[in-house]
Structures are given as C-alpha cells and as structure tokens.
Amino acid sequence: MDYVEVPVQEPSEEDHQSGPGRHYMAHGEEKPPASSQVSTHDKYQARMDIKDANSIEVTMRETRGKNCQAAWENPDGDIGVCGWLLVGFSFLLMLVTLPISIWMCIKIVKEYERAIIFRLGRILRGGARGPGLFFILPCTDSFINVDMRTITFDIPPQEVLTKDSVTVSVDGVVYYRVQNATQAVANITNADAATRLLAQTTLRNVLGTKNLAEILSDREEIAHSMQATLDDATDEWGIKVKRVEIKDVKLPQQLQRAMAAEAEASREARAKVIAAEGEMNASRALKEASLVIAESPSGLQLRYLQTLSTIATEKNSTIIFPLPMEMMLAFMKH
C-alpha cells in the first residue's frame, strides 16, 4: 500500500483536530477518527500552554522592570506648573540664605552607599547618586541612603516536618547585597525585613520536600536550591542573594538516642563477627600446630622448655611442672 507524506502547519484555532508534524494517509483510505489524535493534540497543547505561560511571565516581568526604570528616569517636567513654582521658590530661598543654606544643600555619600533623591515625591532623573558630593534643594528635596555592602543575617531555627514525618530544627545564614538601590527603595517598604521573612519561609518549603537522610547529606544542594529561589523572588526588589548556608540540623532527643542505639548495635554486631572470625582462624592455627607436634614427640618437650623460660623471665617465684596424663591415670587406678 502506497503512502503519501503530507506536511501540515502548526495547529490553528480553526483546526483543533490536526496535531503538529506530518500526517500519513493511504490512497483510498479515510482519515482516522479524531479520537485517535486527541491524546497527541492534548499533549502538544499542554506543552504549548506551559511555554506560553512561562514566556508571558518573563515578558511581564521584563515589562514591569522597564516601566519602572522608565518612570524613574523621567525628567522633572512631570511635576507640573505648581511643582516648578515650588522648586523655583526653594532655589530662590537658597540663594537668599547663602552661605548658611549651602550646608543644607550639599550632601556627601560614602563609597559603599548610594543616595536616592526625591523631588516633590518623585525620584530624580538618573536614579541613585554617589559616591561623593551631590546637591539638593531645601524644602522640596529629600534623600535616602542605601548601603550597598554585603549584609549577613542568621535564619532563626525553624521547626520543619520532613517528607518522612520527622520533626527537625534547622537554622542557616544568608549573604545578600543591594544590587539596584532604586528598586530597593521604590519597590518595597523594607527590603531587609522582607528578605529575612522570605528566607525563613523558603527554608521551610525546601526542607519540607526532603527526607531526613537527604537533609543530613545534601546540605550543599539544599543551599543552592534556596539561593536560586531567594534570588529569583528578590530580583524585583533589587536584591542579589550571594550565598546561603545550612548551619545546624537539630534532631529530637528521642531520635538521637534511637539513632545512637542503632549505631551501637551495628558496631557490636560487627565486633562479634570479627571476634568469631579471629577465633576460627586461631583454632585452625592450633589444629595445624597440634598436627606438627604429634609428628615429632621431641617438639612437645622443646615447647615445654620454652614455656618454662618465659615463665621464669616474667614471674621468678612461680614454676610450673606439667605432668603427663598417663602418670595421673596410673595413680587414679590405684
């Protein structure tokens, strides 16, 4: 039977029954029923929906970031006529009160800091200022200093129920820094407190999907997973999570005693096996030695003399004379 290869384009809204790829139809045969293609079409549609959702989410995040950045970089013309009148009056007041006002207008930002200047409630064009000197107008301008250094904080011990229903107490440490001072000020009230709370919830969520054995052995993997989650969540806040470490995993006392008893029993079992193997090897060696001595009766006498020499060296007051069993049997008969 001859087959014809028919290329088909991507499925459209008007044609939901045809899946991606190519259809193979035989001459003189009818098209197979749509029910045979439902599973393939559903799988394809599900994959497309997931890709579309991910791309839409990324696009929306980038659009929000661009919109925020564009809004922060807008010129001061958006403050309106009244705003410009207030700015002009503030500038005139500064000129009248010179040189006293100069101490209020010039500010200094340190090397590890950035200043976000607000004029009538709006962020000035150019974003963060610093380090060094910058100029503000009294009455209309205000500024907020943002520390750009790496900040470290401890995650308080969290009571976590693991995947195998074991309650453990886990704490850790997080290292982060402010990457974008403007976002850290404009997008969130308190970036430091938010990052601390998010670290606690992330620790609970990540450890809740792990077994106790995985928590004790795969700390590095858990730390990397937490870092990726925190970094992705705090990206809109201008926060860059540098490192996450798991400090300590505390087990309940009963579980510690049970694990210690299990380890002790395992060690005792191995010790008994080793002792039994030693006894077996020793018995084999004694058997071979007895066979050698039985072949040469004078060898037993030499062994007796060697034993006396050893006893005389260690304990001079004690001398042992072994008696043959045949002699003792003769006395017992009489």
C-alpha positions in Angstrom: 0.0 0.0 0.0 1.4 3.4 -1.0 1.5 6.3 1.5 1.7 10.0 0.7 3.6 12.3 3.1 1.6 15.5 3.6 3.2 18.3 5.6 0.9 20.1 8.0 1.4 23.6 9.5 1.1 24.4 13.2 -2.4 23.9 14.6 -4.7 26.9 14.5 -7.8 27.8 16.4 -10.0 26.8 13.4 -8.4 23.3 13.1 -8.0 21.8 16.6 -8.1 18.2 15.4 -4.8 18.2 13.4 -1.7 17.8 15.6 1.9 19.0 14.9 4.2 17.3 12.4 3.1 15.2 9.4 0.1 13.0 8.6 0.4 9.8 6.7 -2.7 8.8 4.7 -3.1 5.9 2.4 -4.7 6.1 -1.1 -8.3 5.1 -0.9 -8.5 5.2 2.9 -10.4 7.6 5.0 -8.8 9.8 7.7 -8.7 8.1 11.1 -11.2 9.2 13.6 -10.4 12.3 15.7 -10.4 10.3 18.9 -7.1 8.6 18.0 -5.4 12.1 17.8 -6.9 13.6 20.9 -4.0 12.4 23.2 -1.3 13.7 20.9 -3.1 17.0 20.4 -3.7 17.4 24.2 0.0 16.7 25.0 1.1 19.2 22.3 -1.4 21.8 23.6 -0.3 21.3 27.2 3.4 21.9 26.2 2.5 24.9 24.3 0.4 26.3 27.1 3.3 25.8 29.6 5.8 27.5 27.2 3.3 30.4 26.6 2.7 30.8 30.3 6.5 30.9 31.0 7.1 33.3 28.2 4.3 35.6 29.3 5.5 35.6 32.9 9.1 36.5 31.7 7.7 39.2 29.4 5.5 40.7 32.1 8.4 40.8 34.5 10.7 42.5 31.9 7.9 44.9 31.0 7.4 45.9 34.7 11.1 46.4 35.1 11.3 48.5 32.0 8.3 50.6 33.0 9.6 51.2 36.5 13.0 52.1 35.1 11.5 54.5 32.6 9.3 56.1 35.3 12.3 56.7 37.5 14.3 58.2 34.6 11.6 60.6 33.5 12.6 64.3 33.5 11.4 66.7 36.2 8.8 68.2 33.8 6.2 65.7 35.2 6.0 67.7 38.4 3.7 70.2 36.8 3.5 74.0 37.0 2.9 74.2 40.7 5.9 71.9 41.2 8.1 74.1 39.2 6.9 77.1 41.1 7.8 75.4 44.4 11.2 74.4 43.0 11.9 77.9 41.9 10.8 79.3 45.3 13.1 76.8 47.0 16.0 77.7 44.8 15.4 81.5 45.4 15.2 80.8 49.2 18.6 79.0 49.0 20.1 82.0 47.2 18.8 84.5 49.7 20.1 82.5 52.7 23.6 81.9 51.3 26.1 81.0 52.7 24.1 79.4 55.5 21.9 77.3 53.2 25.0 75.7 51.5 25.4 73.4 54.5 21.9 72.1 54.0 22.2 71.7 50.2 25.5 69.8 49.8 25.5 66.2 51.0 28.2 63.5 51.0 27.7 59.9 50.1 30.3 57.3 51.1 31.9 54.9 48.8 29.7 51.9 49.8 26.5 54.0 49.8 24.1 55.3 47.2 21.5 58.2 47.6 18.0 58.2 46.1 16.8 61.8 45.8 13.1 62.6 45.8 11.9 65.9 44.5 8.3 66.6 45.4 7.9 62.9 45.9 9.4 61.8 42.6 12.7 60.2 42.0 15.1 62.5 40.2 16.3 61.6 36.7 19.5 59.4 36.8 18.5 57.2 39.7 20.9 56.7 42.6 23.6 59.2 43.2 27.1 58.7 44.7 29.6 58.2 45.9 30.8 61.7 46.6 29.1 65.1 46.7 25.6 65.8 45.4 23.3 68.8 45.6 19.7 69.0 46.9 17.2 71.9 47.3 15.8 72.6 50.7 12.1 72.1 51.4 11.4 70.2 48.1 14.1 67.5 48.0 14.7 64.6 50.3 17.0 61.6 50.0 17.5 58.1 51.3 20.9 56.4 51.8 21.2 52.8 50.7 24.0 50.6 51.9 25.5 48.6 49.0 27.7 46.3 51.1 27.0 42.6 51.6 24.7 42.0 54.5 24.6 38.8 56.6 21.8 37.6 58.8 21.0 34.3 60.6 17.8 32.4 59.9 16.2 31.6 63.2 15.8 27.9 64.0 12.8 26.6 62.1 10.8 23.6 63.2 10.3 21.6 60.0 8.3 18.5 59.3 10.3 16.5 56.7 8.9 14.3 54.0 9.2 11.2 56.1 7.4 12.8 59.0 10.4 13.7 61.2 10.4 17.0 63.1 13.8 18.7 62.9 15.1 22.2 63.9 17.2 23.8 61.1 18.9 27.2 61.0 21.1 28.9 58.4 22.8 32.0 57.3 22.1 34.2 54.2 24.5 36.6 52.4 23.0 39.3 50.2 23.6 42.7 48.8 21.6 45.5 47.3 22.1 45.4 43.5 19.8 48.2 42.5 19.3 50.9 45.1 16.4 52.5 43.3 14.4 49.3 43.2 15.2 48.5 46.8 13.7 51.9 47.8 10.8 52.2 45.4 9.5 48.6 45.1 9.4 47.6 48.7 8.9 49.1 52.1 11.8 47.3 53.9 13.9 45.1 51.7 16.0 43.7 54.7 12.9 42.6 56.7 11.3 41.2 53.6 14.4 39.2 52.7 14.6 37.8 56.2 11.0 36.6 56.3 11.3 35.2 52.8 14.4 33.2 53.8 12.5 31.6 56.7 9.6 30.6 54.5 11.9 29.3 51.8 13.8 27.2 54.3 10.6 25.6 55.5 9.3 25.0 51.9 12.5 23.5 50.6 13.2 21.2 53.6 9.5 20.1 53.6 10.2 18.2 50.4 13.3 16.4 51.6 13.8 13.2 53.7 15.8 13.3 56.9 18.7 11.4 55.2 18.7 14.0 52.3 18.8 16.9 54.8 21.8 15.4 56.6 23.7 14.5 53.5 22.7 17.0 50.8 23.2 20.3 52.5 25.0 21.9 49.6 22.2 21.0 47.2 19.6 22.4 49.6 21.6 25.6 49.9 21.9 26.1 46.1 18.1 25.5 45.8 17.4 28.1 48.5 19.7 30.6 46.9 18.1 30.2 43.5 14.6 30.6 44.9 15.5 33.6 47.0 17.5 35.3 44.2 14.5 34.9 41.8 12.0 36.2 44.3 14.1 39.2 45.4 15.1 40.3 41.9 12.3 42.8 41.7 13.4 44.3 45.0 16.9 45.0 43.6 18.4 42.3 46.0 21.1 39.9 44.9 21.4 36.8 47.2 25.1 35.8 47.1 25.2 32.7 49.3 23.0 30.5 51.5 24.4 28.0 54.1 22.7 25.5 56.4 24.3 25.9 59.8 22.9 23.2 62.0 20.3 20.4 62.0 19.0 19.5 65.4 17.2 16.3 65.9 14.8 15.4 68.8 16.4 13.7 71.8 14.4 10.5 71.4 15.5 10.3 67.8 19.1 10.9 68.7 19.0 8.1 71.3 17.4 5.8 68.8 20.0 6.5 66.1 22.8 6.1 68.7 21.4 2.8 69.8 21.1 1.6 66.2 24.7 2.7 65.5 26.0 1.0 68.7 24.1 -2.3 67.9 25.6 -2.2 64.4 29.1 -1.8 65.8 28.6 -4.5 68.3 27.4 -6.9 65.6 30.5 -6.1 63.5 32.7 -6.6 66.6 31.2 -10.0 67.3 31.7 -11.1 63.7 35.3 -10.0 63.8 35.9 -11.8 67.1 34.3 -15.0 65.7 36.5 -14.9 62.6 39.6 -14.4 64.9 38.6 -17.5 67.0 38.1 -19.5 63.8 41.5 -18.6 62.5 43.1 -19.2 65.8 41.5 -22.7 66.1 42.8 -23.6 62.6 46.3 -22.5 63.6 46.2 -24.6 66.8 45.0 -27.6 64.9 47.9 -27.3 62.4 50.3 -26.8 65.4 49.0 -29.9 67.1 49.5 -32.0 64.0 53.1 -30.8 63.7 53.8 -31.6 67.3 52.1 -35.0 67.0 54.5 -36.0 64.3 57.6 -35.1 66.5 57.3 -36.0 70.2 60.5 -34.2 71.0 58.9 -31.0 69.8 56.5 -31.1 72.8 59.5 -31.2 75.1 61.1 -28.2 73.4 57.8 -26.3 73.7 57.7 -27.2 77.4 61.2 -25.8 78.0 60.4 -22.6 76.1 57.3 -22.1 78.2 59.4 -22.5 81.4 61.9 -20.0 80.1 59.1 -17.5 79.5 57.6 -18.0 83.0 61.0 -17.7 84.7 61.6 -14.4 83.0 58.2 -12.8 84.0 57.5 -14.4 87.4 60.5 -15.9 89.1 58.6 -17.2 92.1 56.3 -19.4 90.1 57.5 -22.6 88.5 55.0 -25.0 86.8 55.8 -28.6 86.1 53.3 -30.3 83.8 52.7 -34.0 84.4 51.7 -36.4 81.7 48.1 -37.7 81.8 49.3 -41.3 81.7 51.0 -40.8 85.1 47.8 -39.4 86.6 45.8 -42.3 85.2 48.2 -44.7 86.9 47.6 -43.1 90.3 43.9 -43.0 89.7 43.8 -46.7 89.1 45.5 -47.5 92.4 
